[in-house]
């Protein structure tokens, strides 16, 4: 797809998340989140790293927005820290926190950049986790109240409101495998979390519709591209089961207004789903202006034979507990390289496959790539430059795959690179670098990598560069 020209009005952006870049963990009235607690728990993160300072965006936000403008981007996707604007997860908003985001949004608008605000990118106020977390229904209600407060404060200036980022990770990695905050390993609780995240999306989405009717509404899902190891019926059924947990557990209620029956059947031994109340699924199905899609790699599965050692190469961290609730007899197979520094296989074709599937199943639903990118072991050259050729190649091939999907009919409206800058990469701490802008963590200096220069050419011409 080299040379492919994207449609007029296609949005080019970059993405970040509050806990990964802001720092200032105890400033401005911010309360603790589950990620503060998790990262400060010995053994939870690589090298014991925390987001206390991160990229210090809280103090350097103006400089960082100038970088977004210099890149020629039309939109910036950021997340609002729930514990920064409502420290305990309920009650009055913290005006100092609200003012921080108000300044951010106002400056974006001055620069001609669309603000795309995510309400929840994994930083649940610790007080709400102590009361039960996402497995508790009340958390969804508190989320709707939080949405009402912050959307009421900023709603007329934010171009797009995104309710949740990757609820799959929040539910399964946070409550089943425990490799993300809050680090619980309770399969039934993970499925309850799935539902209450879906409910929270619907409740907050309806609040946004009421309070900011001119804004666009979205949600971001990390949808999985799952392939069978063989054409056998057993391996294809393994794909179906993982697809139910990974994709249709969210697409079903959010877009169809109902959970898929096979998901309920597959997990009946784990839970009876009695936490789903009449009307919940309809509430979750608030109409979306755009569906956000995050894609990084693909997944290869087969039915476990019950004898061989089980393979759990799903790319979602090491744990004695699986995130795949009710599917413990499915093998996740290692895939041939090349791989990124995360160990994820590089499969641009999966991007096209996913977008075409969504277009086929939901032909009237506009789509947006809200995250795509790669971590590599970047090296700073003697002259201070970062020649990240592998990242440039990754982006070129994946953005080309988006172009291929568009050429075949998919309604994709934009692309946000992950990430604007190097940051705190969750349980991997500061060891994995996804940014197109390098951050020196000792000085916090920012430096454009070659990928940033390449991405600027793309964003300012709307045409895929040849190299």
Helices and strands as residue ranges (DSSP letters): E 11-15, H 18-21, H 34-39, G 46-48, H 57-70, E 75-79, H 82-85, H 95-110, E 114-120, H 126-130, G 133-135, H 137-154, E 160-165, H 167-168, I 169-173, H 174-175, H 187-211, E 216-221, E 226-228, H 233-243, I 244-248, H 249-251, I 252-256, H 261-266, H 280-284, E 290-294, E 299-303, E 330-332, H 348-361, E 367-371, H 389-407, E 412-418, G 426-428, E 437-439, E 446-448, H 450-461
